[in-house]
Amino acid sequence: MFRRAKVPALDELGVNLPPQTSFSGELRTNTNVRVAGFVQGGVIDTTGNVVICATGRVDCTIRAKVVSIQGTFRGVIRAERVELLSGSLVEGKIH
């Protein structure tokens, strides 16, 4: 009768913000997040991974399991692991 919500595998895509998309606010999810657009302010909070693509520009706080950055990030990251990929530009604090 009562079932626990299944958490998706870490390689499954959950939330996708494509290029030409902008977002501001709080995004809380149990899925992975892919950002190719623009995030201005707020929080991305997930139990999964966050991927910032080469076209992605993110200015916020991120709490996630793994954060991979190829685009531009400014803000605070709290994660088990952070990957700075070729071409990334990062300004802020990483915990």
C-alpha positions as CSV (number, residue, x, y, z in Angstrom):
1,M,0.0,0.0,0.0
2,F,2.7,2.5,1.0
3,R,5.8,2.3,-1.1
4,R,9.0,4.2,-0.9
5,A,9.8,6.4,-3.9
6,K,12.5,4.9,-6.0
7,V,15.6,7.1,-6.3
8,P,16.9,7.0,-9.9
9,A,20.3,5.6,-10.7
10,L,23.0,8.3,-10.8
11,D,23.5,8.0,-14.6
12,E,19.8,8.7,-15.3
13,L,18.8,12.3,-16.4
14,G,16.1,13.8,-14.3
15,V,16.0,17.6,-14.8
16,N,17.3,19.2,-18.0
17,L,17.8,23.0,-18.4
18,P,18.7,23.3,-22.2
19,P,20.4,26.3,-23.8
20,Q,18.3,29.5,-24.0
21,T,16.7,28.5,-20.7
22,S,17.0,30.6,-17.6
23,F,16.0,29.7,-14.1
24,S,16.0,31.5,-10.7
25,G,14.8,30.0,-7.4
26,E,15.0,26.8,-5.5
27,L,15.2,23.5,-7.3
28,R,14.9,20.4,-5.0
29,T,14.9,17.0,-6.5
30,N,16.0,13.4,-6.1
31,T,17.2,13.2,-9.7
32,N,20.2,14.3,-11.7
33,V,20.3,17.8,-13.0
34,R,21.9,18.9,-16.3
35,V,22.4,22.6,-16.9
36,A,23.2,23.9,-20.4
37,G,21.3,27.2,-19.9
38,F,21.5,29.9,-17.2
39,V,20.8,29.7,-13.5
40,Q,20.7,33.0,-11.7
41,G,20.5,32.9,-7.9
42,G,18.9,30.4,-5.6
43,V,19.7,26.8,-4.8
44,I,20.0,23.5,-6.7
45,D,19.6,20.7,-4.1
46,T,19.7,17.1,-5.2
47,T,20.7,13.6,-4.0
48,G,22.0,13.0,-7.5
49,N,24.6,14.6,-9.7
50,V,24.7,18.1,-11.3
51,V,26.4,18.6,-14.7
52,I,27.1,22.1,-15.9
53,C,27.6,21.8,-19.7
54,A,30.0,24.0,-21.7
55,T,27.2,26.4,-22.5
56,G,25.9,26.4,-18.9
57,R,26.3,29.5,-16.6
58,V,25.4,28.9,-13.0
59,D,25.4,31.5,-10.2
60,C,23.9,29.8,-7.1
61,T,24.4,27.3,-4.3
62,I,24.6,23.7,-5.3
63,R,24.2,20.7,-2.9
64,A,24.7,17.4,-4.7
65,K,26.5,14.0,-4.6
66,V,28.8,14.9,-7.6
67,V,29.1,18.2,-9.5
68,S,30.8,18.2,-12.9
69,I,31.6,21.6,-14.4
70,Q,32.6,22.3,-18.0
71,G,30.9,25.7,-18.2
72,T,30.9,28.7,-15.8
73,F,30.1,28.5,-12.1
74,R,30.0,31.1,-9.4
75,G,28.7,30.4,-5.9
76,V,29.0,27.7,-3.2
77,I,29.2,23.9,-3.8
78,R,28.7,21.3,-1.2
79,A,29.3,17.8,-2.7
80,E,31.1,14.5,-2.1
81,R,33.1,15.1,-5.3
82,V,33.6,18.1,-7.7
83,E,35.0,17.6,-11.2
84,L,36.5,20.6,-12.9
85,L,36.6,19.7,-16.6
86,S,38.6,21.3,-19.4
87,G,37.1,24.8,-20.2
88,S,35.5,25.3,-16.8
89,L,35.6,28.7,-15.1
90,V,34.9,28.5,-11.3
91,E,34.7,31.3,-8.7
92,G,33.4,30.6,-5.2
93,K,33.7,28.0,-2.4
94,I,33.8,24.3,-2.7
95,H,33.2,22.1,0.3
